[in-house]
Structure formats: structure tokens, C-alpha cells
């Protein structure tokens, strides 16, 4: 840059000098033409004038080249004033001297851009000139000579200053250029060292996308000699789908984008497999100032292959989970359907006259059937939790009542084993909290059931107390203590894993699947709590559940209390003569439902599939339809869709789903189809009666309008 500026100054100075020479020649020619000769005084005057013009020209060159930024138009004005004084009529020396003194003082004041010595020197020179002119006789000094002397003085000062500043600026530019060259050389050396020694693949290429060079790491990655890629387009080693965009390169070259990061697939010129690379792309300037690009490429093939393997494993796991879900749904249906008949007819049989032996058999069948149902429910619950399909309710419940009522169910079992079963609830427990009562009962049922199962003598105590919290939020701890066999430390560490028990003899002696505690742990964690165990073999076990619970709003507590009070006082709805359409394809299940509904006093009609159910509703407006979900020809979901779409609102039946499916989403699919309620098999008389009672309560028409 310094050499270029110097060359520019020389060219402009040459033009100024030529102009000055032409001006002097023209002035001399004019002098000869007017006076017929060359006056020596005129030559001196022209020399002074040339000096002033040279100063002004040099000053202009310096300003235009931006080498001297301190000189302003004030200096031009003062120099021009001095030149304009040439040719002025003769004036009094005294007046001229005073003028020169004032002009010199003005110069000293208006030159703050210069150094102090410069300003002082100009001022002193001006004062000296003024004093000298004061002392000279008036006859010896003309105004013309005074103006020329003043102009020469000012021009000389300006010329000297400009020349000095030009020299300083040129030297500064040379030093800056030298410093930049050294810095560029160091940077180039550092880049070269990094380029050659880097373990990352690196490539430099131009704006026209041609490769300048690659380092050894990239050459090895592409399995090609380094020199073979020089001059080749960068696109020759990049997969067509990952081509580097021209717009991106323009953004990098302009500086609007500092760097780019992404993934690209590199193509080996030898035809080998594609290589995945993590790309970092940036722009640099060559020594001549032209932009080029540097790409650093980290071999990401192993990581991408691992990610692809993980993705494949994830898809396989999802497929396996879906297959497991389908298997569980099918098995649930296939097991629940005959179990529905076993438990249903067993319940009907228990309502007949039986001798003691027969009643014992019936009770055993019922107990075993309920145990099998619980196992199925545990497996399905565990599957729901694993798949993320289980959601919790948040309704106002009385925690104390939930615990007491759940524990009370185990009183007969405890008395049968001679155990003391006690429930101890702190008075500080709030009467209404937001929780899922069904899942709370399930957790307490699992813990109390296990405690009674593994305790042969002594007691089982359930304690509920508040251990912290503030405002509307509290922390509750539920402890279930027993004096049973205890649990060894090595078993405690894996106790909450699914299908884990103390040993194989535990299963043989006490039964169970080992899912209860695993499900309880997952339910507690879904509620934001923690479950822990403390046990000593031979002395007993304590399971502790810590739950954060929120106080229920007062209005919801009031609504629940009102509903409870109304339900307690309301007369039980009569189902006598209620007309019910049952859509069920299984003959055994039809017989069971018919007998259960007959015991409730209902009038029953049957359809063997969904198509028949739609036709039956079209013929006769049944107020209630018990719709099996899984049927041939047309399933219950499609039948419900058609009933809801084809019939007027005033003849729409209340549809209750009867299903042996209990997998995640079953209830939601039934509700989405337009079903009003959901009852899972195996059916119990109490469940069926409750569903029909809800149908009457939830419908504006009373039961009298539904009878023959």
C-alpha cells in the first residue's frame, strides 16, 4: 500500500510542477510583451509566486491522498490572501507592518492542528518580518514587495510542513506495510504448520470451486494422493446431495457469515464407500487479497454408523413394543373372554342355594379367578407404564378415606392369619388433596397385600403423616410396617425390578408375579414421589412412600361433598323393564350378559356383530346399547361411528363399551368413536349395574321413558 501511495504522489506532483513551469513561462512572456524586456525584479517575484503555488499544490496533494489530515481550508485561505496582495497599490509601511504582526499572531492562534514549535516559529517569523518592515524607509518598501515577502514566508512554512508530513506519512505507511507483511508471514507459517500437522482433513479451494491443496489427513480419508486433487472442483469429492451452496460461499466471502458448520458426505474418487464428515467452512484472503475458502473435515463415519445403528435398534425396539402390545391385547382378549364367563357364571352360581361344600368350591373359583384377573391387570398396567400410555387423574380426594377404605378391605385376610391390622392417620392430613384415587389405592393395595402375605404373626401397621410443605402444597409419607420374614440386603437392591422376588421358593410358597412393587414404584414416580424400603431379615419390613400433594380448591371440595351427599341420599335408580341391546359375538358371553341383566330386571335383545347392531337401532330406538368392541363383520368402534352419524339426536342411544381389551388408548378410542361409558371384562354384576345407573343419571330422560 505504501508503494502505491508514493507512486500516486509522484504522478500528481509531476503534474503540479508542469503546471507551475507553464505558469511561470506565461507570466514571463506577458512581462516581455508588455515591457519589451525581462525585469529582474519580476523574475524574483515570479519565483516567490511559484514557491507559494508549489506549497499550495503540495498541500492539496497531501490532503487528497489522505496523508495529512490536520491541514484545513484555513491555510489555503491565508496563502491565497497573501498571493492576492501581489499587485496591490503601494501602502504605508507602518500599516503594513502592523498588518503582518496581526497576521502572524492569527497564524499562531489558528494552527492548533500543528505542533507547538511550528506555531511558535510561524508567529516569531511573522513578528520579525513586521518589525523589519516597520524600520525600513517607506520609499524602499512597496506594498507589492511586502505582499510577496508575506506570501513567500507563509508558502515556505506550508511547503515545509507538507513535505515533513508527507515524509512522516510515507514512513508510517512503510512501517505499517512491513508490520502487516511480517504478521501475514507469521500467520501463513502458522496456518501452514496447522494445515500439514492437523489430524483433521483440510482443503483450500478458490471462489471458482477449484481445489488449491489438501492436507495428508484428507488425502488419507479420501484414499487418494494429495497432488491428484489439485485443480479439481471441490464438488468432485462431495456427494451431490450435500453440494456446498454458492450462496453460502458468497456469504462467507463477504464476511456476512463468519463460518458454517454441518455434515457432508465425501465421495472417494476411487469409487469406495461414502465417508461422513463434520464440516467447518470459513473464508480467508490470499496474499493478493482474493478470497478463498478453508474447509476442516472431521471423520464422522463411525459416529454416523453408530447413530444409524441406534436408530435401527430404536425402530426395532418400537416394533417389538408394538408387537408386545398387540400380543398383550390379543392375549388379554383371549384370556378375559373365557374368564368373563367363568367369573360371571360363578357369581350367578353363588347367588343360588348351595350346601357348604358347594359354596366352598364357588368361593375358591371366585378367589382364583379374581387373582388371575389381578395378574392380567398387573401385566397390562406394567405394559401401559412402560409404553408411556398410563396417565394420572387429578381430582379432589380424601386421602384419609382412601387409605382407611383400602386397608379395611384386607381386614378379613389379616384376621384369618391372626394378624393385627391397624391404620394410623395424623390429624394434620388435609381432608381433600388433588390425586388419582385409583392409583393411590393400587399402591396401598400392593404394599398392604405384600405385608400380610409375608407376615405370619404380629401386626401390619399403616401410618400416614405430613412431613413438610407450605401453603397449598404438602409432603405426605405413607409407611407400611410389618413384623414378617424381612428381606435380605442383596434382594432389597433389586426389589423394585419387574418380576423379582426374594428367591424361587417365595413364588412357590406365597405366589405372585413380582410385578406389584415394580408397578408401585413407577406409579409413585409418576406422581413425583419416592418409594423406599428398610428391612431386617427375621424382624420385619417397612415400605415408605413419600408423595408431594396439592390441596384441592375449595370449590372442588364442595362439589365432591355435594355429589357424595346427593349420591348417599338419592334413591337407587330402578332398572326394572329397562330395554337394552347387547352387541356380542361370543355365545357364552351373550348367555352371561342375558342372565346378569335379567337379574337386574332388564329386557334384553341381542346382535351378533356391529352391522346387526346398527340395523337393530334403526328398527327400534333402544335407549342403551352394550357394545362389544371386537366383533366380526363390523366391530364396535365402526358401529358406534355409524350410529352417531346416521340417527337424530333424539333417538341416539347411550352406548357402553364392553371389551376384553384394556391396553393404552382403548378407552380413548371408544370415547372418540362416541361411546359414553367403558366396562372391562370380566364383567361383574356390580359393574354392570353401576354402568346402567350412570346411563340413567347422565341422560335427561328418566328410566320410565325407557321401558316398554
Secondary structure, DSSP 8 states (H G I E B T S, - for coil): -HHHHHHHHHHHHHHHHHHHHHHHHHHHHHHHHHHSS--HHHHHHHHHHHHHHHHHHHHHHHHHTTS--S--HHHHHHHHHHHHTTT-----HHHHHHHHHHHHHHHHHS-TTS-HHHHHHHHHHHHHHHHHHHHS-GGG--HHHHHHHHHHHHHHHHHHHHHHHHHHHHHHHHHHHHHHHHHHHHHHHHHHHHHHH-SSEEEEEETT-BEEEE-HHHHHHHTS-GGGGTTSBGGGGB-GGG---HHHHHHHHHTS--EEEEEEEE--TTS---EEEEEEEEEEE-TTS-EEEEEEEEE-HHHHHHHHHHHHHHHHHHHHHHHHHHHHHHHHHHHHHHHHHHHHHHHHHHTS---HHHHHHHHHHHHHHHHHHHHHHHHHHHHHHHHT------EEE-HHHHHHHHHHTTHHHHHHTT-EEEEEE-TTS-S-EEE-HHHHHHHHHHHHHHHHHT-SSSEEEEEEEEEEEETTEEEEEEEEEE-SS---HHHHTTTTSTT--S-HHHHHHH---S-HHHHHHHHHHHTT-EEEEEEETTTEEEEEEEEEEEE--HHHHHHHHHHHHHHHHS-----TTBEEEEE---HHHHHHHHHHHHHTT-EEEEESSHHHHHHHHHHS--SEEEEESS-SSS-HHHHHHHHHHHS-GGG--EEEEEES--STTHHHHHHHHT--EEEESS--HHHHHHHHHHHHHHSSS-GGGGB-
